[in-house]
Amino acid sequence: MRIIILVLTLCTLIMGIIPADAAAERRCETGCESGRECRPYGGYCRNRRQGWYGSRREVRSEEEARVLLSEYFAGSRASVGSLQERETYFEADVINPRGKVVDRVIIDKRSGRIRSIY
C-alpha cells in the first residue's frame, strides 16, 4: 500500500513538472506561438529566422523584396508579379495561378512590413 501511494505521489510530482503539451516549445521554431503560419510581421518568439514579434527587417533591394514576398506567399497559391521600387517602399502585384492580379502590396524599406494597398 505504501508503495502505491509513493508511486502515485511521484507520478503527480512528475506530471506537474513536465508540461502537458511538450510540442508547445517546438512551435517557437516556426516563429508562431499558436503553430499557425506567421504573416507578415515576424515571429511571436525569438529565433534565428524571424526574430521577435514586430521585429524590423530592412529591405534594401528589389531582390530582397522579392525573396521576402516569396517567403510570405510560400504556403498559398498566389505568387509575386511585377515589382517596382518607390522612394520609401516597394510595390508588388500579387497574382493568382491564372495570372490575374488579385492584390497589390507594399513592403516598407525600413521595417520590411508587408501590407495590402487595395
C-alpha positions in Angstrom: 0.0 0.0 0.0 2.8 2.4 0.8 4.5 1.6 -2.5 1.3 2.5 -4.4 1.0 5.8 -2.5 4.6 6.6 -3.2 4.3 5.8 -6.9 1.1 7.9 -7.2 2.9 10.8 -5.4 5.9 10.6 -7.7 3.7 10.5 -10.8 1.8 13.6 -9.6 5.0 15.5 -9.0 6.4 14.5 -12.4 3.2 15.5 -14.2 3.4 18.9 -12.5 7.0 19.4 -13.8 6.5 18.2 -17.4 4.2 20.4 -19.5 1.1 18.7 -20.8 1.9 19.9 -24.3 5.5 19.2 -24.8 5.3 20.2 -28.5 4.5 23.8 -27.5 8.2 24.6 -27.1 8.9 23.4 -30.6 6.4 25.8 -32.1 8.7 28.6 -31.5 11.0 27.2 -34.1 8.4 28.2 -36.7 8.0 31.7 -35.3 4.4 31.3 -34.1 3.1 30.5 -30.6 -0.1 29.0 -32.0 1.6 26.8 -34.6 -0.2 28.5 -37.4 1.5 30.4 -40.2 3.0 33.8 -39.3 2.2 36.7 -41.5 3.6 39.3 -42.1 5.2 40.8 -39.0 7.7 38.1 -38.0 7.5 35.5 -35.2 5.9 35.6 -31.8 9.1 34.3 -30.1 12.8 34.8 -30.7 14.5 32.5 -33.2 17.2 32.8 -35.9 14.9 33.4 -38.9 12.1 35.6 -37.7 13.2 37.4 -34.6 10.6 38.6 -32.1 7.1 39.8 -32.9 7.2 43.1 -34.8 11.0 42.9 -35.3 12.3 45.1 -38.1 13.9 43.6 -41.3 15.4 46.2 -43.5 14.8 45.6 -47.3 17.5 47.3 -49.5 16.9 45.9 -52.9 14.2 44.6 -55.3 15.8 41.1 -55.0 15.4 41.2 -51.1 11.8 42.4 -51.5 11.0 39.6 -54.0 12.5 37.0 -51.6 10.6 38.3 -48.7 7.3 38.2 -50.6 8.1 34.7 -51.9 8.6 33.5 -48.3 5.3 35.3 -47.3 3.3 33.6 -50.1 5.1 30.2 -49.9 2.1 28.4 -48.4 -0.5 29.8 -50.8 -1.3 29.6 -54.5 -0.6 33.3 -55.0 2.7 34.5 -56.4 4.6 37.7 -56.9 4.2 39.6 -60.2 5.7 42.9 -61.2 7.8 44.7 -58.5 8.5 48.5 -58.6 10.8 50.4 -56.3 9.5 53.7 -54.8 11.2 56.1 -52.5 10.4 54.5 -49.2 8.8 51.2 -50.2 8.5 48.5 -52.9 5.2 47.9 -54.6 4.3 44.5 -55.9 1.4 42.8 -57.7 0.1 39.6 -56.3 -1.2 37.2 -59.0 -3.3 34.0 -58.8 -2.4 30.8 -60.7 -4.4 32.1 -63.7 -2.2 35.2 -64.0 -4.8 37.6 -62.8 -3.8 40.4 -60.3 -5.7 39.8 -57.1 -3.9 42.2 -54.8 -1.2 44.9 -54.7 1.1 45.1 -51.6 3.8 47.4 -50.4 6.9 46.4 -48.5 8.3 49.2 -46.3 12.1 49.5 -46.9 12.9 50.4 -43.3 10.8 47.8 -41.5 10.1 45.0 -44.0 6.4 45.2 -43.2 4.0 44.0 -45.8 0.5 45.4 -46.3 -2.2 45.4 -48.9 -3.0 48.8 -50.6 -6.2 47.6 -52.2 
